[in-house]
Amino acid sequence: MRTNIGFTSIDQEYQTIMVTSTGPGEGKSTTIANLAIVFAQQGCKVLLVDTD
């Protein structure tokens, strides 16, 4: 997922990424937490807000 985000933002870096779904228990929190870890390990500044 991180690689795909990187390829879609070649010209300009994303400042905000939102993950959503149609119902509870579909893995939104797990997905975005893991994505935040990967970006942080790359040296990106990360702020994760989970309002589920």
mmCIF entry with sequence, helices, sheets and N, C-alpha, C, O atoms, coordinates in Angstrom:
data_MODEL
# 
_entry.id   MODEL 
# 
_entity.id                         1 
_entity.type                       polymer 
_entity.pdbx_number_of_molecules   1 
# 
_entity_poly.entity_id                      1 
_entity_poly.type                           'polypeptide(L)' 
_entity_poly.nstd_linkage                   no 
_entity_poly.nstd_monomer                   no 
_entity_poly.pdbx_seq_one_letter_code       MRTNIGFTSIDQEYQTIMVTSTGPGEGKSTTIANLAIVFAQQGCKVLLVDTD 
_entity_poly.pdbx_seq_one_letter_code_can   MRTNIGFTSIDQEYQTIMVTSTGPGEGKSTTIANLAIVFAQQGCKVLLVDTD 
_entity_poly.pdbx_strand_id                 A 
# 
loop_
_entity_poly_seq.entity_id 
_entity_poly_seq.num 
_entity_poly_seq.mon_id 
_entity_poly_seq.hetero 
1 1  MET n 
1 2  ARG n 
1 3  THR n 
1 4  ASN n 
1 5  ILE n 
1 6  GLY n 
1 7  PHE n 
1 8  THR n 
1 9  SER n 
1 10 ILE n 
1 11 ASP n 
1 12 GLN n 
1 13 GLU n 
1 14 TYR n 
1 15 GLN n 
1 16 THR n 
1 17 ILE n 
1 18 MET n 
1 19 VAL n 
1 20 THR n 
1 21 SER n 
1 22 THR n 
1 23 GLY n 
1 24 PRO n 
1 25 GLY n 
1 26 GLU n 
1 27 GLY n 
1 28 LYS n 
1 29 SER n 
1 30 THR n 
1 31 THR n 
1 32 ILE n 
1 33 ALA n 
1 34 ASN n 
1 35 LEU n 
1 36 ALA n 
1 37 ILE n 
1 38 VAL n 
1 39 PHE n 
1 40 ALA n 
1 41 GLN n 
1 42 GLN n 
1 43 GLY n 
1 44 CYS n 
1 45 LYS n 
1 46 VAL n 
1 47 LEU n 
1 48 LEU n 
1 49 VAL n 
1 50 ASP n 
1 51 THR n 
1 52 ASP n 
# 
_struct_asym.id          A 
_struct_asym.entity_id   1 
# 
loop_
_struct_conf.conf_type_id 
_struct_conf.id 
_struct_conf.pdbx_PDB_helix_id 
_struct_conf.beg_label_comp_id 
_struct_conf.beg_label_asym_id 
_struct_conf.beg_label_seq_id 
_struct_conf.pdbx_beg_PDB_ins_code 
_struct_conf.end_label_comp_id 
_struct_conf.end_label_asym_id 
_struct_conf.end_label_seq_id 
_struct_conf.pdbx_end_PDB_ins_code 
_struct_conf.beg_auth_comp_id 
_struct_conf.beg_auth_asym_id 
_struct_conf.beg_auth_seq_id 
_struct_conf.end_auth_comp_id 
_struct_conf.end_auth_asym_id 
_struct_conf.end_auth_seq_id 
_struct_conf.pdbx_PDB_helix_class 
_struct_conf.details 
_struct_conf.pdbx_PDB_helix_length 
HELX_P HELX_P1 AA1 ARG A 2  ? THR A 8  ? ARG A 2  THR A 8  1 ? 7  
HELX_P HELX_P2 AA2 LYS A 28 ? GLN A 41 ? LYS A 28 GLN A 41 1 ? 14 
# 
_struct_conf_type.id          HELX_P 
_struct_conf_type.criteria    ? 
_struct_conf_type.reference   ? 
# 
loop_
_atom_site.group_PDB 
_atom_site.id 
_atom_site.type_symbol 
_atom_site.label_atom_id 
_atom_site.label_alt_id 
_atom_site.label_comp_id 
_atom_site.label_asym_id 
_atom_site.label_entity_id 
_atom_site.label_seq_id 
_atom_site.pdbx_PDB_ins_code 
_atom_site.Cartn_x 
_atom_site.Cartn_y 
_atom_site.Cartn_z 
_atom_site.occupancy 
_atom_site.B_iso_or_equiv 
_atom_site.pdbx_formal_charge 
_atom_site.auth_seq_id 
_atom_site.auth_comp_id 
_atom_site.auth_asym_id 
_atom_site.auth_atom_id 
_atom_site.pdbx_PDB_model_num 
ATOM 1   N N  . MET A 1 1  ? 0.834   -1.180 0.000  1.00 0.00 ? 1  MET A N  1 
ATOM 2   C CA . MET A 1 1  ? 0.000   0.000  0.000  1.00 0.00 ? 1  MET A CA 1 
ATOM 3   C C  . MET A 1 1  ? 0.885   1.252  0.000  1.00 0.00 ? 1  MET A C  1 
ATOM 4   O O  . MET A 1 1  ? 0.602   2.215  -0.712 1.00 0.00 ? 1  MET A O  1 
ATOM 5   N N  . ARG A 1 2  ? 1.955   1.232  0.802  1.00 0.00 ? 2  ARG A N  1 
ATOM 6   C CA . ARG A 1 2  ? 2.835   2.392  0.847  1.00 0.00 ? 2  ARG A CA 1 
ATOM 7   C C  . ARG A 1 2  ? 3.469   2.644  -0.511 1.00 0.00 ? 2  ARG A C  1 
ATOM 8   O O  . ARG A 1 2  ? 3.624   3.793  -0.924 1.00 0.00 ? 2  ARG A O  1 
ATOM 9   N N  . THR A 1 3  ? 3.832   1.584  -1.201 1.00 0.00 ? 3  THR A N  1 
ATOM 10  C CA . THR A 1 3  ? 4.438   1.717  -2.521 1.00 0.00 ? 3  THR A CA 1 
ATOM 11  C C  . THR A 1 3  ? 3.451   2.328  -3.504 1.00 0.00 ? 3  THR A C  1 
ATOM 12  O O  . THR A 1 3  ? 3.821   3.203  -4.287 1.00 0.00 ? 3  THR A O  1 
ATOM 13  N N  . ASN A 1 4  ? 2.222   1.886  -3.474 1.00 0.00 ? 4  ASN A N  1 
ATOM 14  C CA . ASN A 1 4  ? 1.206   2.449  -4.366 1.00 0.00 ? 4  ASN A CA 1 
ATOM 15  C C  . ASN A 1 4  ? 0.966   3.926  -4.071 1.00 0.00 ? 4  ASN A C  1 
ATOM 16  O O  . ASN A 1 4  ? 0.803   4.722  -4.996 1.00 0.00 ? 4  ASN A O  1 
ATOM 17  N N  . ILE A 1 5  ? 0.943   4.291  -2.819 1.00 0.00 ? 5  ILE A N  1 
ATOM 18  C CA . ILE A 1 5  ? 0.784   5.703  -2.457 1.00 0.00 ? 5  ILE A CA 1 
ATOM 19  C C  . ILE A 1 5  ? 1.975   6.502  -2.973 1.00 0.00 ? 5  ILE A C  1 
ATOM 20  O O  . ILE A 1 5  ? 1.812   7.616  -3.469 1.00 0.00 ? 5  ILE A O  1 
ATOM 21  N N  . GLY A 1 6  ? 3.160   5.938  -2.857 1.00 0.00 ? 6  GLY A N  1 
ATOM 22  C CA . GLY A 1 6  ? 4.361   6.613  -3.363 1.00 0.00 ? 6  GLY A CA 1 
ATOM 23  C C  . GLY A 1 6  ? 4.321   6.826  -4.862 1.00 0.00 ? 6  GLY A C  1 
ATOM 24  O O  . GLY A 1 6  ? 4.731   7.880  -5.348 1.00 0.00 ? 6  GLY A O  1 
ATOM 25  N N  . PHE A 1 7  ? 3.832   5.838  -5.604 1.00 0.00 ? 7  PHE A N  1 
ATOM 26  C CA . PHE A 1 7  ? 3.767   5.972  -7.059 1.00 0.00 ? 7  PHE A CA 1 
ATOM 27  C C  . PHE A 1 7  ? 2.705   6.964  -7.509 1.00 0.00 ? 7  PHE A C  1 
ATOM 28  O O  . PHE A 1 7  ? 2.853   7.586  -8.561 1.00 0.00 ? 7  PHE A O  1 
ATOM 29  N N  . THR A 1 8  ? 1.641   7.123  -6.736 1.00 0.00 ? 8  THR A N  1 
ATOM 30  C CA . THR A 1 8  ? 0.593   8.073  -7.125 1.00 0.00 ? 8  THR A CA 1 
ATOM 31  C C  . THR A 1 8  ? 0.933   9.507  -6.740 1.00 0.00 ? 8  THR A C  1 
ATOM 32  O O  . THR A 1 8  ? 0.256   10.441 -7.169 1.00 0.00 ? 8  THR A O  1 
ATOM 33  N N  . SER A 1 9  ? 1.973   9.688  -5.937 1.00 0.00 ? 9  SER A N  1 
ATOM 34  C CA . SER A 1 9  ? 2.347   11.044 -5.507 1.00 0.00 ? 9  SER A CA 1 
ATOM 35  C C  . SER A 1 9  ? 3.748   11.403 -5.985 1.00 0.00 ? 9  SER A C  1 
ATOM 36  O O  . SER A 1 9  ? 4.535   11.971 -5.229 1.00 0.00 ? 9  SER A O  1 
ATOM 37  N N  . ILE A 1 10 ? 4.060   11.078 -7.224 1.00 0.00 ? 10 ILE A N  1 
ATOM 38  C CA . ILE A 1 10 ? 5.396   11.353 -7.757 1.00 0.00 ? 10 ILE A CA 1 
ATOM 39  C C  . ILE A 1 10 ? 5.656   12.852 -7.865 1.00 0.00 ? 10 ILE A C  1 
ATOM 40  O O  . ILE A 1 10 ? 6.734   13.320 -7.498 1.00 0.00 ? 10 ILE A O  1 
ATOM 41  N N  . ASP A 1 11 ? 4.684   13.607 -8.362 1.00 0.00 ? 11 ASP A N  1 
ATOM 42  C CA . ASP A 1 11 ? 4.860   15.044 -8.555 1.00 0.00 ? 11 ASP A CA 1 
ATOM 43  C C  . ASP A 1 11 ? 4.803   15.833 -7.253 1.00 0.00 ? 11 ASP A C  1 
ATOM 44  O O  . ASP A 1 11 ? 5.471   16.857 -7.111 1.00 0.00 ? 11 ASP A O  1 
ATOM 45  N N  . GLN A 1 12 ? 4.004   15.353 -6.305 1.00 0.00 ? 12 GLN A N  1 
ATOM 46  C CA . GLN A 1 12 ? 3.772   16.105 -5.077 1.00 0.00 ? 12 GLN A CA 1 
ATOM 47  C C  . GLN A 1 12 ? 3.482   15.125 -3.945 1.00 0.00 ? 12 GLN A C  1 
ATOM 48  O O  . GLN A 1 12 ? 2.762   14.146 -4.143 1.00 0.00 ? 12 GLN A O  1 
ATOM 49  N N  . GLU A 1 13 ? 4.031   15.377 -2.770 1.00 0.00 ? 13 GLU A N  1 
ATOM 50  C CA . GLU A 1 13 ? 3.800   14.499 -1.630 1.00 0.00 ? 13 GLU A CA 1 
ATOM 51  C C  . GLU A 1 13 ? 2.419   14.751 -1.031 1.00 0.00 ? 13 GLU A C  1 
ATOM 52  O O  . GLU A 1 13 ? 1.938   15.883 -0.990 1.00 0.00 ? 13 GLU A O  1 
ATOM 53  N N  . TYR A 1 14 ? 1.795   13.669 -0.569 1.00 0.00 ? 14 TYR A N  1 
ATOM 54  C CA . TYR A 1 14 ? 0.517   13.803 0.120  1.00 0.00 ? 14 TYR A CA 1 
ATOM 55  C C  . TYR A 1 14 ? 0.731   14.355 1.510  1.00 0.00 ? 14 TYR A C  1 
ATOM 56  O O  . TYR A 1 14 ? 1.732   14.051 2.159  1.00 0.00 ? 14 TYR A O  1 
ATOM 57  N N  . GLN A 1 15 ? -0.206  15.166 1.969  1.00 0.00 ? 15 GLN A N  1 
ATOM 58  C CA . GLN A 1 15 ? -0.161  15.659 3.335  1.00 0.00 ? 15 GLN A CA 1 
ATOM 59  C C  . GLN A 1 15 ? -1.202  14.967 4.201  1.00 0.00 ? 15 GLN A C  1 
ATOM 60  O O  . GLN A 1 15 ? -1.061  14.912 5.423  1.00 0.00 ? 15 GLN A O  1 
ATOM 61  N N  . THR A 1 16 ? -2.253  14.437 3.568  1.00 0.00 ? 16 THR A N  1 
ATOM 62  C CA . THR A 1 16 ? -3.331  13.792 4.309  1.00 0.00 ? 16 THR A CA 1 
ATOM 63  C C  . THR A 1 16 ? -3.741  12.515 3.598  1.00 0.00 ? 16 THR A C  1 
ATOM 64  O O  . THR A 1 16 ? -3.890  12.487 2.377  1.00 0.00 ? 16 THR A O  1 
ATOM 65  N N  . ILE A 1 17 ? -3.922  11.462 4.379  1.00 0.00 ? 17 ILE A N  1 
ATOM 66  C CA . ILE A 1 17 ? -4.438  10.194 3.866  1.00 0.00 ? 17 ILE A CA 1 
ATOM 67  C C  . ILE A 1 17 ? -5.578  9.782  4.780  1.00 0.00 ? 17 ILE A C  1 
ATOM 68  O O  . ILE A 1 17 ? -5.417  9.748  6.000  1.00 0.00 ? 17 ILE A O  1 
ATOM 69  N N  . MET A 1 18 ? -6.728  9.468  4.199  1.00 0.00 ? 18 MET A N  1 
ATOM 70  C CA . MET A 1 18 ? -7.879  9.049  4.985  1.00 0.00 ? 18 MET A CA 1 
ATOM 71  C C  . MET A 1 18 ? -8.257  7.625  4.600  1.00 0.00 ? 18 MET A C  1 
ATOM 72  O O  . MET A 1 18 ? -8.319  7.289  3.418  1.00 0.00 ? 18 MET A O  1 
ATOM 73  N N  . VAL A 1 19 ? -8.508  6.794  5.601  1.00 0.00 ? 19 VAL A N  1 
ATOM 74  C CA . VAL A 1 19 ? -8.947  5.421  5.376  1.00 0.00 ? 19 VAL A CA 1 
ATOM 75  C C  . VAL A 1 19 ? -10.344 5.291  5.947  1.00 0.00 ? 19 VAL A C  1 
ATOM 76  O O  . VAL A 1 19 ? -10.584 5.659  7.097  1.00 0.00 ? 19 VAL A O  1 
ATOM 77  N N  . THR A 1 20 ? -11.266 4.771  5.153  1.00 0.00 ? 20 THR A N  1 
ATOM 78  C CA . THR A 1 20 ? -12.646 4.630  5.588  1.00 0.00 ? 20 THR A CA 1 
ATOM 79  C C  . THR A 1 20 ? -13.235 3.338  5.042  1.00 0.00 ? 20 THR A C  1 
ATOM 80  O O  . THR A 1 20 ? -12.666 2.723  4.140  1.00 0.00 ? 20 THR A O  1 
ATOM 81  N N  . SER A 1 21 ? -14.363 2.931  5.583  1.00 0.00 ? 21 SER A N  1 
ATOM 82  C CA . SER A 1 21 ? -15.057 1.745  5.093  1.00 0.00 ? 21 SER A CA 1 
ATOM 83  C C  . SER A 1 21 ? -16.541 1.881  5.411  1.00 0.00 ? 21 SER A C  1 
ATOM 84  O O  . SER A 1 21 ? -16.968 2.858  6.027  1.00 0.00 ? 21 SER A O  1 
ATOM 85  N N  . THR A 1 22 ? -17.312 0.905  4.991  1.00 0.00 ? 22 THR A N  1 
ATOM 86  C CA . THR A 1 22 ? -18.757 0.977  5.177  1.00 0.00 ? 22 THR A CA 1 
ATOM 87  C C  . THR A 1 22 ? -19.233 0.471  6.526  1.00 0.00 ? 22 THR A C  1 
ATOM 88  O O  . THR A 1 22 ? -20.373 0.731  6.910  1.00 0.00 ? 22 THR A O  1 
ATOM 89  N N  . GLY A 1 23 ? -18.395 -0.238 7.248  1.00 0.00 ? 23 GLY A N  1 
ATOM 90  C CA . GLY A 1 23 ? -18.847 -0.780 8.518  1.00 0.00 ? 23 GLY A CA 1 
ATOM 91  C C  . GLY A 1 23 ? -17.727 -0.995 9.506  1.00 0.00 ? 23 GLY A C  1 
ATOM 92  O O  . GLY A 1 23 ? -16.552 -0.858 9.163  1.00 0.00 ? 23 GLY A O  1 
ATOM 93  N N  . PRO A 1 24 ? -18.090 -1.335 10.752 1.00 0.00 ? 24 PRO A N  1 
ATOM 94  C CA . PRO A 1 24 ? -17.079 -1.578 11.787 1.00 0.00 ? 24 PRO A CA 1 
ATOM 95  C C  . PRO A 1 24 ? -16.411 -2.935 11.601 1.00 0.00 ? 24 PRO A C  1 
ATOM 96  O O  . PRO A 1 24 ? -16.965 -3.835 10.970 1.00 0.00 ? 24 PRO A O  1 
ATOM 97  N N  . GLY A 1 25 ? -15.218 -3.062 12.158 1.00 0.00 ? 25 GLY A N  1 
ATOM 98  C CA . GLY A 1 25 ? -14.526 -4.341 12.166 1.00 0.00 ? 25 GLY A CA 1 
ATOM 99  C C  . GLY A 1 25 ? -13.921 -4.758 10.841 1.00 0.00 ? 25 GLY A C  1 
ATOM 100 O O  . GLY A 1 25 ? -13.673 -5.944 10.622 1.00 0.00 ? 25 GLY A O  1 
ATOM 101 N N  . GLU A 1 26 ? -13.680 -3.808 9.958  1.00 0.00 ? 26 GLU A N  1 
ATOM 102 C CA . GLU A 1 26 ? -13.131 -4.136 8.644  1.00 0.00 ? 26 GLU A CA 1 
ATOM 103 C C  . GLU A 1 26 ? -11.634 -3.880 8.536  1.00 0.00 ? 26 GLU A C  1 
ATOM 104 O O  . GLU A 1 26 ? -11.061 -4.058 7.461  1.00 0.00 ? 26 GLU A O  1 
ATOM 105 N N  . GLY A 1 27 ? -10.981 -3.462 9.633  1.00 0.00 ? 27 GLY A N  1 
ATOM 106 C CA . GLY A 1 27 ? -9.533  -3.329 9.647  1.00 0.00 ? 27 GLY A CA 1 
ATOM 107 C C  . GLY A 1 27 ? -8.983  -1.948 9.376  1.00 0.00 ? 27 GLY A C  1 
ATOM 108 O O  . GLY A 1 27 ? -7.806  -1.810 9.043  1.00 0.00 ? 27 GLY A O  1 
ATOM 109 N N  . LYS A 1 28 ? -9.804  -0.923 9.508  1.00 0.00 ? 28 LYS A N  1 
ATOM 110 C CA . LYS A 1 28 ? -9.337  0.440  9.263  1.00 0.00 ? 28 LYS A CA 1 
ATOM 111 C C  . LYS A 1 28 ? -8.217  0.840  10.213 1.00 0.00 ? 28 LYS A C  1 
ATOM 112 O O  . LYS A 1 28 ? -7.181  1.343  9.780  1.00 0.00 ? 28 LYS A O  1 
ATOM 113 N N  . SER A 1 29 ? -8.423  0.620  11.489 1.00 0.00 ? 29 SER A N  1 
ATOM 114 C CA . SER A 1 29 ? -7.437  1.025  12.496 1.00 0.00 ? 29 SER A CA 1 
ATOM 115 C C  . SER A 1 29 ? -6.126  0.271  12.327 1.00 0.00 ? 29 SER A C  1 
ATOM 116 O O  . SER A 1 29 ? -5.052  0.865  12.423 1.00 0.00 ? 29 SER A O  1 
ATOM 117 N N  . THR A 1 30 ? -6.203  -1.022 12.080 1.00 0.00 ? 30 THR A N  1 
ATOM 118 C CA . THR A 1 30 ? -4.997  -1.824 11.878 1.00 0.00 ? 30 THR A CA 1 
ATOM 119 C C  . THR A 1 30 ? -4.253  -1.383 10.632 1.00 0.00 ? 30 THR A C  1 
ATOM 120 O O  . THR A 1 30 ? -3.029  -1.254 10.641 1.00 0.00 ? 30 THR A O  1 
ATOM 121 N N  . THR A 1 31 ? -4.994  -1.154 9.565  1.00 0.00 ? 31 THR A N  1 
ATOM 122 C CA . THR A 1 31 ? -4.391  -0.746 8.295  1.00 0.00 ? 31 THR A CA 1 
ATOM 123 C C  . THR A 1 31 ? -3.674  0.585  8.432  1.00 0.00 ? 31 THR A C  1 
ATOM 124 O O  . THR A 1 31 ? -2.522  0.709  8.018  1.00 0.00 ? 31 THR A O  1 
ATOM 125 N N  . ILE A 1 32 ? -4.329  1.577  9.002  1.00 0.00 ? 32 ILE A N  1 
ATOM 126 C CA . ILE A 1 32 ? -3.733  2.911  9.083  1.00 0.00 ? 32 ILE A CA 1 
ATOM 127 C C  . ILE A 1 32 ? -2.604  2.947  10.112 1.00 0.00 ? 32 ILE A C  1 
ATOM 128 O O  . ILE A 1 32 ? -1.648  3.704  9.946  1.00 0.00 ? 32 ILE A O  1 
ATOM 129 N N  . ALA A 1 33 ? -2.697  2.144  11.167 1.00 0.00 ? 33 ALA A N  1 
ATOM 130 C CA . ALA A 1 33 ? -1.604  2.081  12.150 1.00 0.00 ? 33 ALA A CA 1 
ATOM 131 C C  . ALA A 1 33 ? -0.346  1.507  11.504 1.00 0.00 ? 33 ALA A C  1 
ATOM 132 O O  . ALA A 1 33 ? 0.748   2.042  11.685 1.00 0.00 ? 33 ALA A O  1 
ATOM 133 N N  . ASN A 1 34 ? -0.499  0.429  10.759 1.00 0.00 ? 34 ASN A N  1 
ATOM 134 C CA . ASN A 1 34 ? 0.651   -0.161 10.075 1.00 0.00 ? 34 ASN A CA 1 
ATOM 135 C C  . ASN A 1 34 ? 1.216   0.771  9.017  1.00 0.00 ? 34 ASN A C  1 
ATOM 136 O O  . ASN A 1 34 ? 2.433   0.863  8.851  1.00 0.00 ? 34 ASN A O  1 
ATOM 137 N N  . LEU A 1 35 ? 0.340   1.462  8.304  1.00 0.00 ? 35 LEU A N  1 
ATOM 138 C CA . LEU A 1 35 ? 0.794   2.417  7.302  1.00 0.00 ? 35 LEU A CA 1 
ATOM 139 C C  . LEU A 1 35 ? 1.556   3.567  7.956  1.00 0.00 ? 35 LEU A C  1 
ATOM 140 O O  . LEU A 1 35 ? 2.568   4.021  7.422  1.00 0.00 ? 35 LEU A O  1 
ATOM 141 N N  . ALA A 1 36 ? 1.081   4.039  9.100  1.00 0.00 ? 36 ALA A N  1 
ATOM 142 C CA . ALA A 1 36 ? 1.770   5.109  9.827  1.00 0.00 ? 36 ALA A CA 1 
ATOM 143 C C  . ALA A 1 36 ? 3.152   4.659  10.286 1.00 0.00 ? 36 ALA A C  1 
ATOM 144 O O  . ALA A 1 36 ? 4.105   5.436  10.229 1.00 0.00 ? 36 ALA A O  1 
ATOM 145 N N  . ILE A 1 37 ? 3.270   3.424  10.736 1.00 0.00 ? 37 ILE A N  1 
ATOM 146 C CA . ILE A 1 37 ? 4.570   2.893  11.160 1.00 0.00 ? 37 ILE A CA 1 
ATOM 147 C C  . ILE A 1 37 ? 5.552   2.873  10.000 1.00 0.00 ? 37 ILE A C  1 
ATOM 148 O O  . ILE A 1 37 ? 6.708   3.271  10.147 1.00 0.00 ? 37 ILE A O  1 
ATOM 149 N N  . VAL A 1 38 ? 5.087   2.408  8.847  1.00 0.00 ? 38 VAL A N  1 
ATOM 150 C CA . VAL A 1 38 ? 5.967   2.326  7.678  1.00 0.00 ? 38 VAL A CA 1 
ATOM 151 C C  . VAL A 1 38 ? 6.444   3.710  7.254  1.00 0.00 ? 38 VAL A C  1 
ATOM 152 O O  . VAL A 1 38 ? 7.624   3.896  6.957  1.00 0.00 ? 38 VAL A O  1 
ATOM 153 N N  . PHE A 1 39 ? 5.529   4.689  7.223  1.00 0.00 ? 39 PHE A N  1 
ATOM 154 C CA . PHE A 1 39 ? 5.936   6.045  6.844  1.00 0.00 ? 39 PHE A CA 1 
ATOM 155 C C  . PHE A 1 39 ? 6.895   6.636  7.871  1.00 0.00 ? 39 PHE A C  1 
ATOM 156 O O  . PHE A 1 39 ? 7.847   7.321  7.498  1.00 0.00 ? 39 PHE A O  1 
ATOM 157 N N  . ALA A 1 40 ? 6.658   6.384  9.160  1.00 0.00 ? 40 ALA A N  1 
ATOM 158 C CA . ALA A 1 40 ? 7.546   6.896  10.204 1.00 0.00 ? 40 ALA A CA 1 
ATOM 159 C C  . ALA A 1 40 ? 8.933   6.272  10.092 1.00 0.00 ? 40 ALA A C  1 
ATOM 160 O O  . ALA A 1 40 ? 9.938   6.950  10.304 1.00 0.00 ? 40 ALA A O  1 
ATOM 161 N N  . GLN A 1 41 ? 8.992   4.992  9.763  1.00 0.00 ? 41 GLN A N  1 
ATOM 162 C CA . GLN A 1 41 ? 10.280  4.328  9.598  1.00 0.00 ? 41 GLN A CA 1 
ATOM 163 C C  . GLN A 1 41 ? 11.059  4.901  8.417  1.00 0.00 ? 41 GLN A C  1 
ATOM 164 O O  . GLN A 1 41 ? 12.287  4.813  8.389  1.00 0.00 ? 41 GLN A O  1 
ATOM 165 N N  . GLN A 1 42 ? 10.373  5.479  7.458  1.00 0.00 ? 42 GLN A N  1 
ATOM 166 C CA . GLN A 1 42 ? 11.024  6.115  6.318  1.00 0.00 ? 42 GLN A CA 1 
ATOM 167 C C  . GLN A 1 42 ? 11.478  7.536  6.638  1.00 0.00 ? 42 GLN A C  1 
ATOM 168 O O  . GLN A 1 42 ? 12.120  8.181  5.808  1.00 0.00 ? 42 GLN A O  1 
ATOM 169 N N  . GLY A 1 43 ? 11.158  8.022  7.813  1.00 0.00 ? 43 GLY A N  1 
ATOM 170 C CA . GLY A 1 43 ? 11.569  9.358  8.205  1.00 0.00 ? 43 GLY A CA 1 
ATOM 171 C C  . GLY A 1 43 ? 10.522  10.428 7.961  1.00 0.00 ? 43 GLY A C  1 
ATOM 172 O O  . GLY A 1 43 ? 10.806  11.613 8.134  1.00 0.00 ? 43 GLY A O  1 
ATOM 173 N N  . CYS A 1 44 ? 9.316   10.037 7.563  1.00 0.00 ? 44 CYS A N  1 
ATOM 174 C CA . CYS A 1 44 ? 8.235   11.000 7.346  1.00 0.00 ? 44 CYS A CA 1 
ATOM 175 C C  . CYS A 1 44 ? 7.626   11.399 8.690  1.00 0.00 ? 44 CYS A C  1 
ATOM 176 O O  . CYS A 1 44 ? 7.603   10.607 9.633  1.00 0.00 ? 44 CYS A O  1 
ATOM 177 N N  . LYS A 1 45 ? 7.141   12.622 8.763  1.00 0.00 ? 45 LYS A N  1 
ATOM 178 C CA . LYS A 1 45 ? 6.403   13.046 9.945  1.00 0.00 ? 45 LYS A CA 1 
ATOM 179 C C  . LYS A 1 45 ? 5.003   12.444 9.857  1.00 0.00 ? 45 LYS A C  1 
ATOM 180 O O  . LYS A 1 45 ? 4.351   12.513 8.815  1.00 0.00 ? 45 LYS A O  1 
ATOM 181 N N  . VAL A 1 46 ? 4.548   11.853 10.962 1.00 0.00 ? 46 VAL A N  1 
ATOM 182 C CA . VAL A 1 46 ? 3.268   11.145 10.971 1.00 0.00 ? 46 VAL A CA 1 
ATOM 183 C C  . VAL A 1 46 ? 2.450   11.582 12.175 1.00 0.00 ? 46 VAL A C  1 
ATOM 184 O O  . VAL A 1 46 ? 2.957   11.633 13.296 1.00 0.00 ? 46 VAL A O  1 
ATOM 185 N N  . LEU A 1 47 ? 1.191   11.895 11.937 1.00 0.00 ? 47 LEU A N  1 
ATOM 186 C CA . LEU A 1 47 ? 0.219   12.134 12.993 1.00 0.00 ? 47 LEU A CA 1 
ATOM 187 C C  . LEU A 1 47 ? -0.971  11.252 12.678 1.00 0.00 ? 47 LEU A C  1 
ATOM 188 O O  . LEU A 1 47 ? -1.623  11.430 11.649 1.00 0.00 ? 47 LEU A O  1 
ATOM 189 N N  . LEU A 1 48 ? -1.259  10.303 13.551 1.00 0.00 ? 48 LEU A N  1 
ATOM 190 C CA . LEU A 1 48 ? -2.366  9.384  13.342 1.00 0.00 ? 48 LEU A CA 1 
ATOM 191 C C  . LEU A 1 48 ? -3.509  9.756  14.261 1.00 0.00 ? 48 LEU A C  1 
ATOM 192 O O  . LEU A 1 48 ? -3.336  9.831  15.478 1.00 0.00 ? 48 LEU A O  1 
ATOM 193 N N  . VAL A 1 49 ? -4.681  9.991  13.682 1.00 0.00 ? 49 VAL A N  1 
ATOM 194 C CA . VAL A 1 49 ? -5.881  10.300 14.456 1.00 0.00 ? 49 VAL A CA 1 
ATOM 195 C C  . VAL A 1 49 ? -6.913  9.234  14.106 1.00 0.00 ? 49 VAL A C  1 
ATOM 196 O O  . VAL A 1 49 ? -7.371  9.153  12.967 1.00 0.00 ? 49 VAL A O  1 
ATOM 197 N N  . ASP A 1 50 ? -7.274  8.422  15.088 1.00 0.00 ? 50 ASP A N  1 
ATOM 198 C CA . ASP A 1 50 ? -8.275  7.367  14.895 1.00 0.00 ? 50 ASP A CA 1 
ATOM 199 C C  . ASP A 1 50 ? -9.534  7.789  15.624 1.00 0.00 ? 50 ASP A C  1 
ATOM 200 O O  . ASP A 1 50 ? -9.560  7.797  16.854 1.00 0.00 ? 50 ASP A O  1 
ATOM 201 N N  . THR A 1 51 ? -10.575 8.140  14.893 1.00 0.00 ? 51 THR A N  1 
ATOM 202 C CA . THR A 1 51 ? -11.806 8.623  15.496 1.00 0.00 ? 51 THR A CA 1 
ATOM 203 C C  . THR A 1 51 ? -12.955 7.647  15.300 1.00 0.00 ? 51 THR A C  1 
ATOM 204 O O  . THR A 1 51 ? -14.121 8.039  15.258 1.00 0.00 ? 51 THR A O  1 
ATOM 205 N N  . ASP A 1 52 ? -12.611 6.379  15.181 1.00 0.00 ? 52 ASP A N  1 
ATOM 206 C CA . ASP A 1 52 ? -13.644 5.365  14.952 1.00 0.00 ? 52 ASP A CA 1 
ATOM 207 C C  . ASP A 1 52 ? -14.469 5.164  16.206 1.00 0.00 ? 52 ASP A C  1 
ATOM 208 O O  . ASP A 1 52 ? -15.391 4.348  16.214 1.00 0.00 ? 52 ASP A O  1 
# 
